[in-house]
Amino acid sequence: MAKKTVRDLDVANKTVLVRVDYNVPMEDGKITDDNRMVQSLETLNYLMDQDAKLVLFAHMGKVKTEEDKAKNDLRPVAEHLSELIGKEVKFSPETSGPDLEAMVKGLEPGDVLLVQNTRYEDIDGKKESGNDPELGKYWASLGDVFVNDAFGTTHRSHASNVGIASHLESAIGFLVERELKFFGEAVDNPERPFVAIVGGAKVSDKINVIEKLLEKADKVLIGGGMAYTFLKAQGKEIGNSLVEDDRLEVAKKVMEEAGNKLELPVDITVADDFSNDANTQIVSVDEIPADWEGLDCGPKTTEKYAEIIKTAKTIVWNGPMGVSEMPTFAKGTIGVCEAIAANEDATSIVGGGDSAAAVAKLGYEDKFTHISTGGGASLQYLEGAPLPGVEAIDDK
């Protein structure tokens, strides 16, 4: 069912509450990757041009202690956002109370106010992440309409998305609209061949996605730690590699039902220790030493996957092919990334998280059709599960 978008709202001279995803990485108080912030600018600029008064809600990290509060303070985010939009972004150090209310009341058309980390409300119990009804109602009382433009949190039912939306006229922003369009078209009406690449550590995290993609895709390529559960389910020796023994029967069932749609690694980079400086060797999946562990797919697998990717017209990629944060074991992830980037005829969509980070690190952002801002949300959407943050928005 089609949801209202920000275009459907009358926002002139109104206080518009906007949920944004500014859960960005920081080191020493400096933002190291502002992609999610940049992606939100289209919605913010549109609202400012329409003379709306903007009140932004965002979270960062998990907040359970006073130390967490200090580490996840959003003031640096407000300062960086000021630079991005070219005007002052006001900042409320409070998430509730008379000071915040006075700041909201004092806004003029075109002004922007960022509220402190919504998860500060979790320190006395999970009010934000538990969608406390009173908190959602209180935040909603600060504005006239609500826009959800935080795709990365749409798979969660929080006070700052579902809670606020249940009390105000609501719509999705341009970022969320874009995410839903790309994932929806890729899964429901892909140009074929449709190739999906699924990596990451655990089968249990992505089994529903794999099963859903096997229904839709022409090929599903498996990499990362989850591959060893499939290999062990085939009866292979996997040494000290990561495995989920309680998922072996599930893996067997998936392979039986998938037939030749499912592709697994044919060779592996193994190591004698979980370390970038470990001794390594490349072995066939039939020859993994008993006391070594697989940490990346090997060159033959990368080449095999690249040949399949070359034929695709639609590509969805979620999850690294190995322990890509260690340079020694990033070759498979880099190889897959380069193969997708080289296929300029395909619609290529990258789920959030490690695979999106790999694309950015290699400088291939402009070679991909769409880089998602939401890892968990994109997975939930791909597996066909509803997104509470979208479901709560008014229908057109």
N, C-alpha and C positions, 0 to 999 in steps of 0.2 A: 504494500500500500504506500502510495507516494506521500512523503512528509513535506510539511511546509519548509521552505528555505527562507533565508534572510531577506530575499527579494519580496516575499509575501507579507512582510511586516511593515506597518507604518511606524517609523522610528524617530521622525523629526521632533526634536525637543523632548524626547522621552529618555528615561534612564534605562539603558539596555544592559542587562546582566549577561556577560559572555563567559562561558566555561572554555578556557584554553588549555592546551597541554604544554606547559613550560617545565616539565620534569626533565631538565637538561643536565648533562654532565658538567661538573665544576671542579676545578682544582685551584686551591689557594684563593678562593673567592672570585675566580675568573671562569666564564663559560667557555668550554672547549669545543662545543658543537651546538650551534644555534639554529640548526635546520628546522626544528619544530616551531621555533619562534618566527623564522622567516616565512614558513608555510602559513602562519596565521595572519599575515599582514594583509592579504587580500580582503578578508572579512573586516578587519579593523579599519582599514582605509575606506572601505565602502560605508561603514557606519559613521565614521567621522565626516565623510563627505555629505552624508544625509543629516548632519547636525544632531546626531545622537549624543547622549552623555554615556560614556562607557565605564562600566564597573567590571573588571576582570577577576575571575576566580581561577586559581591554579594550585596544584600541589607539587611537592618535590620530596622524593624519598618516602621513607616510613618514619613516623614521629611517635616515639614511645617514651622518650626521656628528655630532660632539659638539654642534654648534650646533642640529641637529635635535632632539637629546635634550633640551636646555634648553627649546626652544620647545614640545615636545610632552610635557612632564612632566604626569602625571595627578594630582599632589597637589591642585591646585585642584578637580579633579573629585571627589575623595574628600571635600573640605570641603563642596562643594555638595550631594553626596549625603547627607551628614550632616544638612543642613538639610531635605532632602526627606523623609527617613525619620524624622526627629525623634530620632535617637540617634547616638552616635559611630560613624563608619566608620573602622576602623583602616586604615593605609596602609603598604604595604611598598615602600620605594624600590628594592628589588632584585627582579629577575625570577627569580632562582634563588639557591641557596646556603643555608648554615646559618641566617642571620638570617631569611630567609623561612620556612624549615622550622620554626624555633622559634615564629614568630608564628602559623603555622597550628596547630601543636600546642597553643598556649596559648588557642585559641578556646573559648568556652563556647557552649552552645545559644543561638541568637538573635543571636550576634555576626556582624558583617560586616567582611570584610577585602578591600580593593581592592589588587590587585597592580599594580605599575608597568607602564607601557605595554609590551605584549607585543612591539612592534616594536623595542624596545631590543635584542632578540635578533637583529635583522637587521644590526646595525652591523658584525659580523664575518662577514658572509655571511648569506644569506637563510634563517636558521634558522626563524623564525616564518612568514614568507610563503611559504617553500619547503616547509613542512610537514616539517621535519627530524624523522625518526622518533625519535631519542633525546630531543629536546626534548619532543615530545608524550608520550612514555613517562614522562619525568621529571615533567612537570606532572601527569599522571594519578596518579602515585604520591602526590601530596599529598592526594588525596581518596578518597571512597568511591563517589560517583556523580557524573554530569555532566549539566548542563542547558544546552542551547544556546538562548539567548533573544536572539541577535543576528542578526536577519533581514538587516540591512545587510551582513553578511559571509558569508551562506550560499552565495553564488555563488563563493566562494573556498575553496580547499583549504589551510587553514593548520594549524599545529601546535596552536593554541589552540581549534580547533573539531574538524576531522576527526581530528587527531592524538590529542587527549585521548579523543574518542569511541571510538576503536578499542581502547582499553584498559579502559574502564569501562562499567557499565550506564549507559545514556544516554536522555534524553528531550528534547523541545522544551518551551520555556516558553510562557506564555500569549500573549506578543507574537508569537512565530513562528507559533503556532497560529492566531491571529487573521489574520495576513497571508496565510497559505496558504488559509484559509477564504474570505476576500474575493476574492482573485485567482482561486482555483480556481472558485468559483461564477460569477464574472463571465465567465471564459473558457469554461468547460465547460457551464454551464447558465444563460445569461443570460436575464433577462426582456427581451422585445423591445418596441420597437426598441433595439438595442444600438449605441451610437455611441462610437467611439474617436477621441481627438484625440492626434495625435503631432506634437511639435515638436522643437526642438533643432537643432544645427548641421549634422550630417552624416547623409546617407543611409546611409553604410557602417556607422555605429553602430547603426542601427535597422532596416535592411532586413529582417532576419529577423522582427522584431516586426511590421513593417508587413505582411509576407506572411502571417504567422500570423493577425493581426487581420482581414485581408481574407477569410480563410476563415471566421471566426467572426462578424464584426460586420456590421451592415446598412449602416453608413457609417463611413469612415475619413477624418478631416479632417486635412490636412497643413498645418503652419506652420513658422516658424523658418527657419534657414539652409538646411535640406534642401530647402525648396520650390523654390529656384532651380535645383537640379539637375533637378528634374522639369520646370520651365518651359523650361529650355534644351533638354531632351530633346524638348520639343514644337516646338523650332525658334525659340523667342522670344529676343529680345535681352534680356540680363540685366545689362548694364553691368559694373560692378566687383563685383557681388554674389558672395557665397561660392558656389563650385561645386566639385563633384568630377567632373572630366571623365572619370575612369576608371569612373564609375558611370552614365554616360548610357545605355548599352545596358540596364543593369539597370533603370533608371527607366522606360525605354520598355516593357520587358517587363512590369513591374508594372502600368503604366497600361493596356496592352492586355488583360491578364488580369483587371483589376479592373472594367472597364466603368464603370458609373455609381456604383459603391460608393465610389470614391476622389474626394475633393473637394480642389481646389487653390485658392489665393488668386485673387481676381479683380482686386484692386487692392493696391498696395504703397505704404508710406511709404519714400521714397528720400532719401538724403542725399549731400552732396558730400564728406563726410569721415566717418570712423568716430569720431564725437565727439557727446556730448550737445548741444553748442552748434553743431552743423553746420547749414547751410542745408538745409531739407527741403521736399519737395513730395509730394503724393499723386497717383499716376498709375495708369492701367490697367496690367495685366501685359503688355499689348501695346505700351506706350509708355515703358518704362524707358529713361532716357537712357544713352547709351553710356559716359559717364564718371562716373555716379552709382552708388550701391550701395543695394540694398534692405536695410532694417534692421528692418522690422516689416510685418505685414499691414495693409491699409488699412481704413477704416470700413465699406465695402461688404462686404468679406470677413468682418469681425467680425459684421456684421448677418446675413449669410448663415449663418455658422456658429452664431450664437445661435438662429436659427430652427430649424435641424436639432437642436440640443441640446435645445430646448424640447419636442420630440416624443419624446425618449428615455426609456426605462425603466431602462436600464443605461448608465452612462457610465464610461469609463476614460480618464484624461488623463495623458500623460507628455511633458513638455517644453514650453518656452515658445514663444510665437508670434513672438517677435522678440528683440532684444537687451534683454531686460527689466530688466537691471541699470541701464540708462540710462533715466531717467524719460521722455525724449522718445520712446523706442521701446518703451515698456511697454504702450501702449494696447491692442494686440491681445491680449496675455496677460491684462490686467485684464478686457477685454470677455468673453473666454472664461470666465474665473474667475467673473465675475458671472452669466453665463448659466447655468453649472452650478449655482451657489448658488441661483439663482431656481427651478430645477426641483426642487421639494420631493418630487415623486412618484417620482423616480429613485433608484436605488442608484448613488452616485457615489464613484469610487475614484481617488485621485490618486497617481501614482507619486512616488517621492522626488525629491530634488534641487531644481531651480529652480522647478518647478511647485508643489511642496509649500511652498517658501519664499514663493511669490506668495500662496498661500492664507493663510498665516500673517500675512504683511505686511498683507493686506487685512482681516484679522480675520474670515475666513469659516470658521474651523476647525469650528465647530458646525453649519455648513450642508452639510458633506460627510459621507458615510457612513463613509468610511475614508481616512485620510491615511497613506500608507506611510512607513516609516522607512528604506526601502532603495531607492535609485535603480537601481544596477546589478543587484541581486538581483531587483527587480520586473521589469526588462526581460528578464532571463534566464528568469524564470518565464513571462512573457507569450509569449516565443518558443518555449516548450515544451521548453526545455533543462533537464536535471536540475540541482539545486542540491546541490553536494557536501556542504555543511554540514548539509543535511537528510537526504541519502542515507545519511550515516554513522550516523544515529541508529537505535537499536534499533526494530524493528517491534513492534507490540503483540502 
